[in-house]
């Protein structure tokens, strides 16, 4: 059970870090290059979604 808890916690932390970094990058770059800010925010959102999807499958299938 320790390994499952470690993997779950690691994925949640990575998802949170990517979400915070994407949000900060969006607000920092929004005034100078709005297209780049939107692109980075979308990439961050896709990464967070992928981490959460991986988390779902790990939680469901981890033995």
N, C-alpha and C positions, 0 to 999 in steps of 0.2 A: 504493500500500500504506500510505502514511502516514495517509490518511484513515480507512481501515478500522481501523488500530491505535488511532487517536485515539478513534473512536466506541466501540470495544470497551472501551478503558480507562475512558472516561467513564461508560459504562453500569455497569461493574463497581464503580467508585467510588460512583456514585449508589446502587446496590443495597446496598453495604456501609454507607453513611451512613444510609440508611433503616432497615436492620436494627438498627444500633446505636441510633438514635434511638427506634425502637419498643421495643427492650428496656429502655432507660433509662426511657422513659415508663411502661412496665408496672411496673417495680420502684418507681418514685417514687409512682405513683398507686394502687398495689395496696392499701395500708392504708386510704386515705381513701375511694376510690370504686372498688371492684373491678370494677363493670360498665364503667366508663369505661376502666379499664386494659386490660381484655380487648378492648374495642372498638378501642382504639388499636393494640394488638398485632396484632389481626386485620387492620386496615387497613394496617399496615406490612407484614405478611406478603403481602397481596395486591399491594401495590406492588412488593415484591421479586420476587414471582413474575412480574409483568408486565415488569419490567426484564430478568429472565433470559429470558423468552420473546422479547422484542424483541431481545435479544442473540443468541439462537439464529437468528432469522430474518435479522438483519443479517449475521451471519457466513455464513449459507448463501447469501444472495442478493446480497451486495455485490459490485459489479464495478468 
